[in-house]
Amino acid sequence: MLHKLRLRRQAETVMGHRLEEPRLTLMLVVWVFVYVGLPLLIISSLIDGLIQQITGNCTGFWCWF
């Protein structure tokens, strides 16, 4: 499977014009943060708040400041 991913496709053309190859964009980074980073940040903050309420100890990264 990795071999198939490494193979480069030939340039696609439409009416004689070469299409650009797909590439990573800034919007990909934004959407990965929205769908992965933000939920992880919210869930970890809720867990930290729960632990702090129960034990009285702050376990979050921001407790070091």
Buried (B, 14 or more C-beta within 10 A) or exposed (E): EEEEEEEEEEEEEEEEEEEEEEEEEEEEEEEEEEEEEEEEEEEEEEEBEEBBEEEEEEEEEEEEE
